[in-house]
C-alpha cells in the first residue's frame, strides 16, 4: 500500500511539472486562456450543429417557415403592414413639411425680436405649437399618474426643471 501511495505522489509531482511546462509553452507561444476558451466554444458549437437533434430541428423550422410565409394570412398581413408603413411615412413627411414651413414663417422676425422672444411667443403659430406640446405632455404625464403599475413619477419630479450646467 505504501509503495502505491508513493507512486501516486510521484505521479502527482510529474503531472504538476508537466502542467507548469505546458503553461510556459503556451505563454511563449502567446496563447491565452481566452484563446483556449474560444477554441473550446467553437468546437462545442460545431458539435451541436452537426448533432441529429439540431439538424432535424433546423429542417422542421425551415419547413414551418416555408408554410407560414406562403400562407394567405401572412401575405395579407405583410401587405397591410407595408401599406401602413407607407402611409405613416407620408404622414410624418407632411408633418415635417408643415413644421418646417411654420418655422420658416417665424424666421421672418428680426434677430433682435427672436433673441428677446416676445414677438415669437405671441405669434399664433408659436401658441398653437405650444398648446399641442402641452396637450401631448399632459396625456403622457397624466397616463403615468393614473397608472396602477407603480411607475408613477417620483414626488416633486414636476416641481422644478433640472439645472442646466452647460457652458454655453
Secondary structure by P-SEA (a helix, b strand, c coil): caaaaaaaaaaaaaaaaaaaaaaaaaaaacccaaaaaaaaaaaaaaaaaacaaaaaaaaaaaaaaaaaaacaaaaaaaaaaaaaaaaaaaaaaaaaaaaaaaaaaaccccaaaaaacccccccaaaaaaaaaaaaaaaaaaaaaaacccccccccccccccccccccc
